[in-house]
Amino acid sequence: MHRYRFILTRPLQFLPVILGVSIITFVLVRLIPGDPARVLLGTKVTPEAIANIRAQFGLDQPIWQQYFYFVKNLLQGEMGRSITFRIDVLQLISTRIEPTLALVFSSVLLSVLIAVPLAAVAARNEGHAVDHAVRIISTFGIGFPSFWLALMLILLFSVSIPLLPVSGYGNTLSEKLVHLVLPSLTIALSLSTVLMRSLRAAMIDWLTSDVATAARARGMPEGIVFWRHVVPNAVVPTINLLAVNIGWLIGGTVVVESVFALPGMGQLLVRAIFSRDYMVVQGVAMVFACATVFVNFLADIATVAADPRVKL
């Protein structure tokens, strides 16, 4: 169990990261041109009304004092009050977190289901036509922007072949799953190409390793050697790669949710930026940062569990 001691100390190492993210987010949000009070009230408004809104949300205080209250609220489990929606930011985020979590989970699952079989086929047929085809697909997949890929999928599966909905999230479980197909596929096609290249390279290395050679010498069939010894060892370095890309994926949902009008945190963040809703932008950014840190923490645990030689 000594290999898991880092679980006790790692959260303390994350505190400076969270603090740094809070400072950067707080400062950058306030560098956005425009006054939240004027955006909320419109152009035809009196200076008294603007001053009243600014005082109500603490925007008339010095920036250091605003940050102090922001951190104080975070330590108390609060994120302030939305200027636009006029409700608690944490309550607002809680209503938008389900679509984003569902999108991230389904995208990762679909990415793994695509990447593992293709990487296995390519590794076992190194240098052959199928291997070259997988490498070409992965190379092109990395270069496709998410918004372009989303539009192409919409044109194919919603316009040319009207099978799937273009936007929204639905109400029942079946409707939600159907609405998640295109957004999840958009992300999975990009993410799976990265995982595919990493897995293929690792599998090829382990196919010629001493472990695989010894297994073959004991008379094990090639299929058992591959799935029992090659794949489990090849997956270890890909776990951390997946964790890093999940961090990118959490932030990347902003684009995909906007294209498909998915009512998640990404779409909420875009709307908050345009309306200069400082509290919501800060709250969503902090949730994204904490989620990214937590995913990397889980990846470290999974890496240690998968390979006893790894010590963190």
Phi, psi and omega per residue, in radians:
M1 nan -0.200 -3.124
H2 -1.101 -0.363 3.133
R3 -1.186 -0.328 -3.082
Y4 -1.784 0.260 3.129
R5 -1.101 -0.480 -3.112
F6 -1.095 -0.329 3.132
I7 -1.087 -0.541 -3.126
L8 -1.369 -0.569 -3.054
T9 -1.720 -0.429 -3.061
R10 -1.047 -0.724 3.111
P11 -0.989 -0.572 3.114
L12 -1.183 -0.549 3.103
Q13 -1.256 -0.357 -3.138
F14 -1.394 -0.353 -3.082
L15 -1.034 -0.806 3.086
P16 -1.069 -0.583 3.115
V17 -1.127 -0.823 3.134
I18 -1.102 -0.711 3.117
L19 -1.098 -0.764 3.114
G20 -1.091 -0.717 3.119
V21 -1.118 -0.696 -3.138
S22 -1.114 -0.708 3.138
I23 -1.174 -0.835 -3.111
I24 -1.088 -0.789 3.137
T25 -1.086 -0.789 -3.119
F26 -1.035 -0.785 -3.100
V27 -1.238 -0.800 -3.086
L28 -1.114 -0.670 3.138
V29 -1.066 -0.675 -3.110
R30 -1.401 -0.107 3.021
L31 -1.529 -0.133 3.097
I32 -1.160 2.219 3.142
P33 -1.082 2.541 3.091
G34 1.936 2.685 3.138
D35 -1.832 2.129 -3.140
P36 -0.979 -0.662 -3.132
A37 -1.125 -0.737 -3.138
R38 -1.228 -0.644 3.084
V39 -1.105 -0.688 -3.112
L40 -1.231 -0.725 -3.028
L41 -1.571 -0.338 -3.118
G42 1.680 -3.094 -3.073
T43 -1.383 -0.688 -3.097
K44 -1.539 1.455 -3.078
V45 -2.566 2.622 -3.108
T46 -1.461 2.679 3.081
P47 -1.033 -0.548 3.140
E48 -1.142 -0.701 3.126
A49 -1.142 -0.715 3.106
I50 -1.093 -0.782 3.136
A51 -1.099 -0.618 3.131
N52 -1.143 -0.768 3.127
I53 -1.140 -0.753 -3.127
R54 -1.105 -0.678 3.111
A55 -1.232 -0.628 -3.128
Q56 -1.095 -0.644 -3.111
F57 -1.810 0.180 3.078
G58 1.267 0.332 -3.110
L59 -1.377 -0.155 3.126
D60 -1.578 -0.017 3.131
Q61 -1.472 2.768 3.041
P62 -1.022 2.623 -3.021
I63 -1.088 -0.609 3.134
W64 -1.164 -0.601 3.126
Q65 -1.263 -0.638 3.065
Q66 -1.091 -0.725 3.130
Y67 -1.165 -0.655 3.115
F68 -1.048 -0.788 3.125
Y69 -1.189 -0.578 3.105
F70 -1.103 -0.841 3.118
V71 -1.152 -0.687 3.117
K72 -1.063 -0.742 3.115
N73 -1.147 -0.676 3.117
L74 -1.071 -0.756 3.135
L75 -1.133 -0.425 3.110
Q76 -1.623 0.087 3.137
G77 1.378 0.427 3.135
E78 -2.153 2.726 3.128
M79 -2.234 0.295 3.125
G80 1.524 -2.935 -3.077
R81 -2.125 2.348 -3.124
S82 -1.174 2.347 3.111
I83 -1.262 -0.670 -3.070
T84 -1.433 -0.849 -3.044
F85 -1.515 -0.267 3.103
R86 1.046 0.577 3.035
I87 -2.348 2.973 3.141
D88 -1.098 2.366 -3.073
V89 -1.094 -0.722 -3.139
L90 -1.108 -0.675 3.082
Q91 -1.151 -0.698 3.115
L92 -1.112 -0.774 3.137
I93 -1.120 -0.655 -3.122
S94 -1.098 -0.467 3.104
T95 -1.411 -0.245 -3.092
R96 -1.940 -0.073 -2.994
I97 -1.371 -0.496 -3.098
E98 -1.067 -0.874 3.129
P99 -1.041 -0.654 -3.135
T100 -1.200 -0.773 3.104
L101 -1.093 -0.737 3.116
A102 -1.103 -0.693 3.129
L103 -1.154 -0.785 -3.136
V104 -1.122 -0.817 -3.110
F105 -1.105 -0.836 -3.120
S106 -1.151 -0.607 3.131
S107 -1.179 -0.766 3.119
V108 -1.128 -0.778 3.134
L109 -1.066 -0.791 -3.140
L110 -1.162 -0.630 3.111
S111 -1.103 -0.768 3.127
V112 -1.134 -0.718 3.136
L113 -1.134 -0.480 3.096
I114 -1.472 -0.769 -2.979
A115 -1.263 -0.784 -3.025
V116 -1.092 -0.910 -3.138
P117 -1.090 -0.739 -3.121
L118 -1.167 -0.694 3.102
A119 -1.141 -0.676 3.124
A120 -1.135 -0.774 3.122
V121 -1.095 -0.745 -3.128
A122 -1.154 -0.736 -3.110
A123 -1.166 -0.675 -3.116
R124 -1.354 -0.200 3.107
N125 -2.190 0.756 -3.083
E126 -0.992 2.281 3.095
G127 1.508 -0.141 -3.141
H128 -1.605 3.114 -3.054
A129 -1.080 -0.701 -3.111
V130 -1.150 -0.614 3.094
D131 -1.144 -0.791 3.114
H132 -1.095 -0.676 3.137
A133 -1.107 -0.769 3.127
V134 -1.120 -0.709 3.137
R135 -1.153 -0.687 3.110
I136 -1.138 -0.762 3.128
I137 -1.064 -0.774 -3.126
S138 -1.157 -0.633 3.127
T139 -1.158 -0.806 3.119
F140 -1.160 -0.643 -3.113
G141 -1.110 -0.615 3.126
I142 -1.147 -0.571 -3.053
G143 -1.466 -0.168 -3.104
F144 -1.431 2.139 3.053
P145 -1.155 2.591 -3.078
S146 -1.093 -0.726 -3.087
F147 -1.173 -0.624 3.117
W148 -1.192 -0.761 3.132
L149 -1.104 -0.671 3.110
A150 -1.098 -0.764 3.140
L151 -1.137 -0.681 3.115
M152 -1.133 -0.702 3.114
L153 -1.172 -0.636 3.086
I154 -1.115 -0.792 3.130
L155 -1.078 -0.642 -3.080
L156 -1.369 -0.899 -2.978
F157 -1.732 -0.080 3.120
S158 -2.127 -0.461 -3.118
V159 -1.814 -1.068 -3.133
S160 -1.166 -0.825 3.099
I161 -2.109 1.665 -3.033
P162 -1.240 1.327 -3.121
L163 -1.827 -0.619 -2.996
L164 -2.168 2.613 3.135
P165 -1.226 2.663 -3.097
V166 -1.484 -0.669 -3.007
S167 -2.530 2.999 3.108
G168 1.605 -3.093 -3.083
Y169 -2.287 -0.357 -3.138
G170 1.460 3.047 -3.101
N171 -2.001 -0.850 3.133
T172 -1.463 2.936 -3.128
L173 -1.079 -0.752 -3.133
S174 -1.120 -0.699 3.109
E175 -1.135 -0.708 3.123
K176 -1.104 -0.731 3.129
L177 -1.112 -0.706 3.125
V178 -1.147 -0.736 -3.133
H179 -1.199 -0.369 -3.125
L180 -1.504 -0.182 -3.042
V181 -1.047 -0.986 -3.086
L182 -1.154 -0.811 3.082
P183 -1.038 -0.737 3.141
S184 -1.145 -0.720 3.138
L185 -1.144 -0.633 3.099
T186 -1.034 -0.840 -3.130
I187 -1.253 -0.724 -3.074
A188 -1.111 -0.657 3.141
L189 -1.126 -0.533 3.086
S190 -1.416 -0.784 -3.093
L191 -1.213 -0.667 -3.086
S192 -1.127 -0.530 3.139
T193 -1.149 -0.650 3.103
V194 -1.177 -0.808 3.127
L195 -1.120 -0.646 -3.103
M196 -1.080 -0.790 -3.127
R197 -1.131 -0.739 3.133
S198 -1.147 -0.803 -3.137
L199 -1.122 -0.745 -3.130
R200 -1.033 -0.838 -3.129
A201 -1.101 -0.739 -3.136
A202 -1.177 -0.691 3.129
M203 -1.132 -0.698 3.123
I204 -1.099 -0.714 3.111
D205 -1.101 -0.763 -3.089
W206 -1.315 -0.371 3.081
L207 -1.134 -0.492 -3.141
T208 -1.840 0.210 -3.109
S209 -1.355 2.916 3.107
D210 -1.112 -0.585 -3.140
V211 -1.087 -0.832 3.140
A212 -1.171 -0.675 3.138
T213 -1.119 -0.746 3.123
A214 -1.130 -0.673 3.119
A215 -1.121 -0.712 3.100
R216 -1.142 -0.647 -3.131
A217 -1.137 -0.468 3.104
R218 -1.439 0.041 3.080
G219 1.576 0.242 3.116
M220 -1.227 2.436 3.052
P221 -1.104 2.676 -3.067
E222 -1.062 -0.635 3.138
G223 -1.113 -0.718 3.128
I224 -1.206 -0.700 3.095
V225 -1.018 -0.747 -3.069
F226 -1.181 -0.874 -3.024
W227 -1.445 -0.381 -3.125
R228 -1.633 -0.582 -3.049
H229 -1.991 -0.672 -3.073
V230 -1.364 -0.935 -3.049
V231 -1.081 -0.847 -3.125
P232 -1.041 -0.664 3.124
N233 -1.298 -0.591 -3.129
A234 -1.270 -0.431 -3.097
V235 -1.264 -0.462 -3.028
V236 -0.975 -0.953 -3.137
P237 -1.158 -0.396 -3.120
T238 -1.344 -0.374 3.127
I239 -1.069 -0.819 3.134
N240 -1.168 -0.644 3.087
L241 -1.097 -0.713 3.110
L242 -1.123 -0.697 3.132
A243 -1.099 -0.756 3.103
V244 -1.075 -0.726 -3.117
N245 -1.294 -0.464 3.023
I246 -1.165 -0.657 3.033
G247 -1.035 -0.754 3.058
W248 -1.141 -0.662 -3.104
L249 -1.122 -0.689 -3.125
I250 -1.060 -0.734 3.074
G251 -1.323 -0.535 -3.109
G252 -1.271 -0.222 3.094
T253 -1.122 -0.308 3.129
V254 -1.009 -0.818 -3.105
V255 -1.200 -0.854 -3.064
V256 -1.141 -0.746 3.129
E257 -1.137 -0.575 3.115
S258 -1.221 -0.717 -3.132
V259 -1.141 -0.746 -3.067
F260 -1.687 0.144 3.131
A261 0.903 0.736 3.118
L262 -1.465 2.147 -3.028
P263 -1.343 1.088 -3.138
G264 -1.897 -2.892 -3.081
M265 -1.255 -0.531 3.115
G266 -1.112 -0.808 3.101
Q267 -1.139 -0.643 3.090
L268 -1.095 -0.699 3.131
L269 -1.115 -0.758 3.125
V270 -1.078 -0.791 -3.141
R271 -1.115 -0.685 -3.139
A272 -1.164 -0.636 3.119
I273 -1.139 -0.770 -3.121
F274 -1.194 -0.517 3.136
S275 -1.646 0.092 3.138
R276 1.000 0.630 3.133
D277 -1.470 1.521 -3.024
Y278 -0.970 -0.792 -3.041
M279 -1.086 -0.734 -3.124
V280 -1.201 -0.753 3.121
V281 -1.040 -0.807 3.123
Q282 -1.096 -0.747 -3.119
G283 -1.121 -0.831 -3.142
V284 -1.121 -0.731 3.133
A285 -1.074 -0.699 3.130
M286 -1.187 -0.673 3.097
V287 -1.129 -0.757 3.088
F288 -1.058 -0.749 -3.132
A289 -1.122 -0.801 3.136
C290 -1.114 -0.678 3.123
A291 -1.129 -0.713 3.120
T292 -1.117 -0.772 3.117
V293 -1.095 -0.735 -3.120
F294 -1.139 -0.710 3.131
V295 -1.099 -0.756 3.115
N296 -1.144 -0.585 3.072
F297 -1.118 -0.780 3.093
L298 -1.123 -0.621 3.115
A299 -1.132 -0.668 3.089
D300 -1.102 -0.738 3.122
I301 -1.115 -0.757 -3.140
A302 -1.138 -0.643 3.124
T303 -1.119 -0.785 3.130
V304 -1.146 -0.679 3.137
A305 -1.178 -0.610 -3.089
A306 -1.380 -0.535 -3.091
D307 -2.289 1.859 -3.133
P308 -1.067 -0.327 -3.120
R309 -1.327 -0.313 -3.090
V310 -1.424 2.292 3.080
K311 -2.248 2.273 -3.128
L312 -2.062 nan nan
